Amino acid sequence: MSYRAGVGPGLRYLGVEPGPPHITCDGCGLRINLPEDRRPPAWFLNGKAAPGWSVKRHDDGRRTDMCVACRARPPS
């Protein structure tokens, strides 16, 4: 899962598109916008998966987070 903080239009010149804070599924790319008026959710700060999502930790320190739909999909 990628977590992106909310960004205003001031960083567009660096190639950063403005938008609200959001998370993105590592499987299908599903994007879920988060409330703009709060700090990152506690589950994110605690290193847990989003509610209903799954997290797999890899030996090299990476993690893979999957949304509900990807979590239910059988591995290929």
Order of alpha helices (4+ residues) and beta strands (2+ residues): beta-beta-beta-alpha-beta-beta-alpha
